Amino acid sequence: MADAAAALGVTRTDFVLTAATERARGVLADRTRWDVTEEQWEAFQAALDAPPRDLPRLRELLAEPAPWER
């Protein structure tokens, strides 16, 4: 690893961070695209376009002052 970092003219830390970042991007790449049928896409769009559900507890929670404001 030290030889590879030296060949690139970077520190071992930078070499490892770059390698880890590239690997992480590769792992996540196949999780950022999904294939759906036309019917599934229309259902998804309908869910996005629907009015939000009333969630009374969430509404109450958001109306409370933050802990640091009390």
Summary of the structure (lengths in Angstrom):
residues: 70
radius of gyration: 23.7
end to end distance: 53.0
largest distance: 60.4
contacts: 104
relative contact order: 0.06
helix: 69%
strand: 0%
